[in-house]
Amino acid sequence: MDRSAPPPGELLEIAVDVARGAAATAHRMRAEGVSVAATKSTVTDVVTAADRAVERQVVEALRGLRPGDAVLGEEYGAGEAAPAADAARVRWIVDPIDGTVNYLYGLPYCAVSLAAEVDGEVVAGVVRNVSTGEEWTATAGGGAWRDGRRLRCSTETDLGQALVGTGFGYDAGRRAHQARVLAELIPHVRDIRRQGAAALDLCLAAEGRLDVYYEKGLAAWDQAAGALVATEAGLRVGGLGGLPAGPDLVIAAPPALFAPLHDRLAALDASGGP
């Protein structure tokens, strides 16, 4: 059996095609009306019928195009993966609607996020805003792009002048801890933006519409595509103490701002709490 993986550009073409179809479905279902289908970690952590329908559409499309690949999705986990998932070199990571609460309320800040891993490394990713059609793409070593324009991150070097993006979890205890961290951080930065979709925040940081971004509690599907876009735009993406970005903390910042932001977040125990 030939288990060679296609080049990142070919995987990106697949990702873009699938994500555009998925975003169109999400947009149509929002126009038709949307309601809560279930809750997850708390009663405020909602799932809509569109989340499930869009993820099924993505999985079915990927199965048709690359039936031997694995798939990890927010709503169905690895349950929708191909039978040969354990042996697959390529794994797709999908967040069908990042920013579900925004989607539920009709706020135009939600996205389909789809990334491709080869041997555990994310090599291609696309984030498409469901409401506006804005689309960010990246391949490992190939740069980050939007609308044919190569992206470069902020050139800000003073944390005190940095516009900071962040987000909050749904668990009440975690939110309280995150709020305490934020209250101590905000006097030391330009201002804070909390917009409710991690993938889009990472993409905004990639093109300098945010200077830096951090958040605790992100799963793989929240950050896989967006973190690649951010990295390819020149941001340093990582966790605390040399750890990789992960559920404990994701920090995305220009090289000049990573250390000062990292050190302040470490002092504030940003990865702590529930």
Buried (B, 14 or more C-beta within 10 A) or exposed (E): EEEEBBEBEEBBBBBBBBBBBBBBBBBEBBEEEBEEBEEBEEEEBBBBEBBBBBBBBBBEBBBEEBEBBBBBBBBBEEEBBBEEBEEBBBBBBBBBBBBBBBBBEEBEBBBBBBBBBBEEEBBBBBBBBBBEEBBBBBBBEBBBBBEEEEBBBBEBEEBEEBBBBBBBBBBEEBBEBBEBBBEBBEEBBBEBBEBBBBBBBBBBBBBBBBBBBBBBBBBBBBBBBBBBBBBBBBBBBBBBEEEEBBBBBBBBBBEBBBEBBBEBBBEBEBBEBE
